[in-house]
Every structure is written in structure tokens, then in C-alpha cells.
Amino acid sequence: MFIRVLHLEMKTDRWDEALARFREQVFPELERQEGFMRAILGGEKETGRAALITMWQTAGHAKTYEDSGTAARYIHRFDEMYAKEPQIEGYPVLFDREF
């Protein structure tokens, strides 16, 4: 498994709009990506800081998603809402346990 972590800082006055856009546009489209397994979005409205974690079956699936330009298109849908440029990191999953 592989995870991508997208660190976000949104304009606080656009927070609710950004959440609605994630829920209505991005999540449904992510579900259609080959190898996609799960997405978790966490954040704080007061600071505008958030992180989107996506889980993929393999690093290859995440790379295909990234290389296709799809990830960039999703990220750019929020350009007017960012307080700061998003940062993306990717990691192989070392441990996964659900309690």
C-alpha cells in the first residue's frame, strides 16, 4: 500500500465552500481511480489548515494518478481558496491497523 498526503492551508472564509467541493466533486472522482482505496480529510476551520490522505493499492497506482494530471486538476479546482501553496508527499505504508 501507498499513501499520498496533501497538506493544505485554505482561506478561512472559504472553508465551508472548500469542504463542499471536496465532498461533492473530488471524493466521487477519486473513487473511480484505479487502485484507489480510501481518502481521509482532516482539518481545522479556525486555522484553515488541513490534510488529505489518500490510500492506494500500490505506489504505481498513486504514480499513475499523479502522472496522468488528474491529481493536479483536482488540486487546481481550489486555487482561489488556498492561503498557501499545497504540499504533497508520498510514502509506502509501513503499518496499517484498524481498531
N, C-alpha and C positions, 0 to 999 in steps of 0.2 A: 504494500500500500504506500501511497504518497500523499502528502498534504501540501496545499498552497495556502499561504497566509497573506492576506491583503490587509495592510494597515491603512486606516482611513482617518482623516480629520475633516469632518463636514462643517459647513457653516451652521451654527446652532439654529438660526431662524429658518433653515431649510430641512431640518432633521426629519420632521414628520413626512414631508414630501419624499425625501430620500428613502425612508423605510417603506413607504407605499410603493415606490418604484422598484425597490429590491423585491418585495413580495409579489408584485403583480407582473413584472417583466423579467427580472433576472433569474429568480429561482425556477420558474417554469421552463425557461430556456436551458438552464444548467441541467435539469433533469433529462433533457434529450441528448446530452453529450455522451458519446461513447466512453465507457469506463468511469463515469461519474457515480459516486456512491452517496455523498452526503454533503450538506452545507450547514454551517453554524454561523450566525451573525450575532455578535455581542457588542455592546457599546454603552455610552453614557450621553444622554441628551445634553446635560449641563456643559460638558466639555466639547462635545461634537466628535469625540474620539471613538473609533470602532475598529473591529477586526472581523473580517470574513474568512472563515476557514473552510476550504473545500477539500474533500477526501476523494481520492482517485484509486482505481484498482492497481494501477502501475504508474511509475514515473513517465513511461511512454505515453500513456493516456493524457496525463497532465501536459506533457510537452506538445502533443498533437493539438490539444486545446489552445495552448499558448501560441504555437506556430501558425495556426490557422487564422489568427487575427480575431477570433471570436472573443477571447478574453479582453483584448484591447477595446473592441467595440462596446462590450458591457461596461468597462471602466469609463469610457468617454461619454457614456449616457449621463454621467453625473458631473461633468466638468464644471458646470456653473454652480454646483453645490459644494465643491471642495474648498476648504480653507487652506489646505496644503496638499501638495502632490502625493498621491498614493504610493505606497511602497509594497513591493511583492517579494516574498521569499518562498522557497520550496524546500521540503525536507522528506526523506524517506521516513516512514513510520517505524519507530523502534519498539513501541509498546502500545497496545490497544486493549483496554479492558473496560467493560461496561458494568456498573454496579447496580 
